[in-house]
Amino acid sequence: MYLDHPKISATNQDIEADRIERLNRIYGYAVGVADQMGNPGFIKKLSRLHDHKGTLMVAWFMAPTDEEKTYFVKAWQSLVGDRSVNVAHELEASAE
């Protein structure tokens, strides 16, 4: 069982708690797509997910493949997401 899940946060999460719930659904959707594509280990690359005013920000420990990026685009544009393709990816700075 994988227990080191990415951090999840959202702009205005204190007054709009549904944003965190939506991000949890997005995370589950992306993991499901990855499993279907035969890539369950991609979650070890994830650092955090953040909803910033309708844009999904995905931060990675390691550079994602183009396919891995599409997991989140599909999730974000779905009925459980924001219904848009506003997804940004960033690589976390190394702690060296």
C-alpha positions as CSV (number, residue, x, y, z in Angstrom):
1,M,0.0,0.0,0.0
2,Y,1.3,3.4,-0.9
3,L,1.0,5.8,2.0
4,D,3.1,8.8,0.9
5,H,0.4,10.7,-1.0
6,P,1.0,14.2,-2.5
7,K,0.1,17.2,-0.5
8,I,-3.3,18.7,-1.5
9,S,-4.2,22.4,-1.0
10,A,-6.3,25.1,-2.6
11,T,-6.6,28.8,-2.7
12,N,-9.4,29.8,-0.2
13,Q,-9.6,26.2,1.1
14,D,-10.8,27.5,4.5
15,I,-13.9,29.1,3.1
16,E,-14.4,26.8,0.1
17,A,-13.9,23.3,1.5
18,D,-15.3,21.7,-1.7
19,R,-12.0,22.6,-3.4
20,I,-10.1,20.0,-1.3
21,E,-12.8,17.4,-2.0
22,R,-12.5,18.1,-5.7
23,L,-8.7,17.7,-5.6
24,N,-9.1,14.3,-3.8
25,R,-11.4,13.2,-6.6
26,I,-8.9,14.4,-9.2
27,Y,-6.1,12.5,-7.5
28,G,-8.2,9.3,-7.5
29,Y,-9.2,9.8,-11.1
30,A,-5.6,10.3,-12.2
31,V,-4.4,7.3,-10.3
32,G,-7.2,5.2,-11.9
33,V,-6.1,6.3,-15.4
34,A,-2.5,5.5,-14.6
35,D,-3.5,2.0,-13.4
36,Q,-5.4,1.5,-16.6
37,M,-2.4,2.6,-18.6
38,G,-0.1,0.2,-16.6
39,N,1.7,2.9,-14.8
40,P,0.7,2.7,-11.1
41,G,4.2,3.8,-9.9
42,F,3.8,7.3,-11.3
43,I,2.4,8.5,-8.0
44,K,5.9,8.3,-6.5
45,K,6.8,11.2,-8.7
46,L,4.0,13.5,-7.4
47,S,4.8,16.2,-4.8
48,R,1.6,18.2,-4.5
49,L,-1.7,19.2,-6.1
50,H,-3.1,22.7,-5.7
51,D,-6.2,24.4,-7.0
52,H,-5.4,28.0,-7.7
53,K,-8.5,29.9,-8.8
54,G,-9.6,27.2,-11.3
55,T,-6.1,26.1,-12.4
56,L,-4.8,22.7,-11.3
57,M,-1.2,23.0,-10.3
58,V,0.7,19.7,-10.3
59,A,4.1,19.7,-8.7
60,W,6.5,16.7,-9.4
61,F,9.6,15.4,-7.7
62,M,10.7,14.0,-11.0
63,A,9.9,15.1,-14.5
64,P,6.6,13.5,-15.7
65,T,6.2,12.0,-19.1
66,D,3.7,13.6,-21.5
67,E,1.4,10.7,-20.9
68,E,1.5,11.3,-17.1
69,K,0.6,14.9,-17.6
70,T,-2.5,13.8,-19.6
71,Y,-3.8,11.9,-16.5
72,F,-4.4,15.2,-14.8
73,V,-5.7,17.0,-17.9
74,K,-8.3,14.2,-18.4
75,A,-9.3,14.3,-14.7
76,W,-9.5,18.1,-14.6
77,Q,-11.7,18.4,-17.7
78,S,-14.0,15.6,-16.4
79,L,-17.3,15.9,-14.6
80,V,-15.5,15.5,-11.2
81,G,-13.1,18.3,-12.1
82,D,-13.3,21.9,-13.2
83,R,-14.5,21.0,-16.7
84,S,-11.4,22.8,-18.2
85,V,-7.9,22.1,-19.4
86,N,-6.3,24.7,-17.1
87,V,-3.5,22.4,-15.8
88,A,0.0,23.6,-15.1
89,H,3.0,21.3,-14.2
90,E,6.1,22.3,-12.4
91,L,9.2,20.4,-11.2
92,E,10.0,20.8,-7.5
93,A,13.4,22.3,-6.8
94,S,16.0,19.8,-5.7
95,A,16.9,19.9,-2.0
96,E,20.6,19.4,-2.8
